[in-house]
Amino acid sequence: MKNLGNLMKQAQQMQQRMAELQERLAGMEVTGASAGGAVQVVVNGKGETRRIKLDPTLVKPGEVEVLEDLIVAACNDAKAKVEATMQEEMRRLTGGIDLPPGLKLPF
């Protein structure tokens, strides 16, 4: 029973660290870019788009579809960076133990 008590204590500590990680990630901002930085998208740790910055030379009549594609690419770049950061933080939190496939924490 002593081991069970230790296991419960460790689980509570892990839960607290996970809550701290969620809070830290929510305050984090990551910038994704496309077209060599001409399109930039800032996303928070929850994956919410916060800002978009466009190089004014990209805004040309008749090329709206290209600009739309560049914005999507920058959003995807930012999202991938957030996910990579979250995975790295989770590895640190779990002491390098990989979580089972399909188990997505902290969200």
C-alpha positions, 0 to 999 in steps of 0.5 A: 500500500505504501507504493500506491500512496507514492503513486497517487502522490506522483500522479497529483504532482504530474497533474499540477505540473500539467496545469502549469504547462497548460498555463505557460503554453496558453501565454506563449506566442509562435510566429509562422511564416511563408513566402520568405517571411512576407506573410506572418501569422502569430498563434498562441499556445492554444492554436488560436490565431492572434495576428497576421502581418502581410508585406504590402507588396503582396497585395496586388489586384488579381493575385488574391488567391495566391495571397490566400494560399500564403496565409494558409501556409503561414497558419499551418507553419505556426500550428506545426511549431506550436504542436512541436513545442507542446510535444517537447514540453510534454517530453520534459514533463513526463521525463522523456517517456512517450505517451501512448499514440492517440493520447494528446495531453494537455488538451 
